Amino acid sequence: MEKLPVTWVEETRCDGFIFGTLAPLGTDPSRGMGMLEGPDGSRAALEWVVSPDGPYIMRLAGPGERDWGSYRLGFSRPVRAAEEMRENLAELLPKLRVLYRRFRVQ
């Protein structure tokens, strides 16, 4: 995966993972795109939407040789600020960690 120019959102850092956005948070509170960087610097591409069905993760592609995939995330709340992104990611972080670990053992 190409190392895209992202803006890392320090407030989202948790257990070595950090979210980076391609557009300012809150541009569209119901959807967005970004990256999740793991503790080793490897990345996953993320597309997220607010979901009436609650939190979910759906694989879109990958993993590749240097990235752990591309995923659509369903969030339970809109994202207007960094704290809301952190809260939404915290709901999915246990499952995202599993995807990251699977990539690491390839």
N, C-alpha and C positions, 0 to 999 in steps of 0.2 A: 504494500500500500504506500503510495506516495505520501511523503510528509507534507501535508497541506498546511498553509499558514493559518493557524488558529489562534484565538485569544483564550488563554487558559484562565479559568475562573477559580481563583484560589479558595474562595469560600466553599467550593464543592469538594475540596481535597478530603479524602477519607480512606484510611488504611492503605495508603500508597497509590490510590486511584485518584485521577483528577479529570474533570470534564473541561473540554475546550469547545468553544462555539465558533461557528463560521459567520454568524450574524449576531448583532447585539441581542441579549436576552430581553424578552418582552416585545420584540418586533411583532411577533404573532404569538400570543400566549397559548394558542391551542396546538402549535406544531413548530418544529424546528429541526436543525441538523447540527451535528458536531462530531466530536471524537471523544473517546474515553481512553486515557493513557493508563497503562498498568504500571506497577512498581518497577518493571525492568525497561520501561520506555516503549514497549510495543503498544500498538493502538488497535482499537476497533472503531469503525465508522458507525455513527448512530443517526437514525432518523426517528424522531419521537412525535407522538400525537396524544392528545387528551382522549382517553377512551371511556365510554360509558360502561364498559365491561370490566373496568379496573385494570390493575397493572398486568402487563404481559411482555414477553420477549419473543420476537419472531426473527429467525435467521433469514437474511436476504441473500448473502453470499459468503463464501470462505469457510474456514480460514484459509489464508494464503501462507506463503513461506515466511513472511515477516510481519503479518498482522493476524489478529484473531477473529477477523470476520467483519461483516456488515450486518447490522441488526435494526429492526424497527422495535421501538419500545412504546408500550401503552402506559401512559401516566394517569393517575387518578385525579390530578389537579392541574390547572393551567400554570404556566411559568411566566411570571412577569419580572422576577428578580432572582438573584443567585440563591437565596435561601430556599425558594420554592423548587429550584432545580435540585438542590442538595436533598431536600425532603423526598422528592420523587425518585431520585437515584438510590437513596437509602432503602426504599422499598424493594428495589430490584438488585441491589448490590450482592446479596448472597448468590443469586443465580448468575450474575455477571462474573463473579469470582470463579464459579465452576467452569464457565466458558473460557476464561483466561487460563485456568489450570490445565484444561484439556489442550489448549494451544501450546503451553509450555512443555508438555510431555511428548509432543509430536517428534 
